[in-house]
């Protein structure tokens, strides 16, 4: 059997981790033949909670799970990693300014990027989930200069899945009948969910999403705002942020990195924008349409962009530039 791989999940005492760890440990992400050592990092006051999670993982009696290592120590947590899923971050508290939140997170992701640099394998695949995910990812990548920038990505797959599902429900088809939706830009309310290149399979006939939905006003209006504001809607209803769906999206994202995307399909993830053909500023982590093969991603080039899309792609890029510039100020302090 294969050698175990070392997988880190940070924010291990939190609610996303609670939904995520079982799926990883039972083989849904890295394969049913791949033994796993799970490293669970959280801050020191949360370690008693992490111990409870460790007990439950043991009690699941999962054959692929070789070892679970709870820790608050970065030297232990980031050692020899094959994959790092960075979920833990500073949450927004009432009365907290956006800038203060960004500052706290720059500190966290600078430290964790530094720990990746120092302790992880150079081949480590890093997925940043904690918000603001794109900018946190950029800071982590910049703080780990000897790890290729291509090894870093941030989660916009939840937004992607939300968009697919909205279209599927509207057309009365199953979610796997919709492919190639795109989330452009920031994992925030400026993101642009785009279905100009999406395909829907309706009773065996594949057609463009606009033909399948037959309601351009909805696609240009409520569809976009529903996806953009879905996170807030879940918080309002549940009094807690999306966790089950976020965990599912993390699994989809990492599994695609590990095993590749399906032929002829693309997914969305936030990646380093260097060399993109869509005129997006280079030094950003921006969500693009992506295909993956041999653990290597590629931005899908050459999709036609109309004026409607262009304006929205630029608006979310502008927000990311501003976020980056503020974060880089903090990074240099
Ligand atoms: P949570 O508050 O339940 O758990 C977060 C955990 O992270 C806590 O246990 C906390 O102690 C820990 N933590 C804080 N600082 C840490 C550090 N420096 N190192 C290690 N652990 C640390 O939050 P939840 O619901 O699990 O969400 C986690 C993050 O994921 C939030 O930032 C949330 O906004 C983000 N998120 C991102 C999504 C995306 O699509 N990119 C979707 C949903 C949530």
Boltz pocket constraint, residues with backbone or C-beta under 6 A from the ligand:
constraints:
  - pocket:
      binder: B
      contacts: [[A, 10], [A, 11], [A, 12], [A, 13], [A, 14], [A, 15], [A, 16], [A, 17], [A, 41], [A, 42], [A, 43], [A, 46], [A, 87], [A, 88], [A, 89], [A, 90], [A, 91], [A, 108], [A, 128], [A, 129], [A, 130], [A, 131], [A, 133], [A, 155], [A, 156], [A, 157], [A, 158], [A, 159], [A, 187], [A, 241], [A, 242], [A, 243], [A, 246]]
      max_distance: 6.0
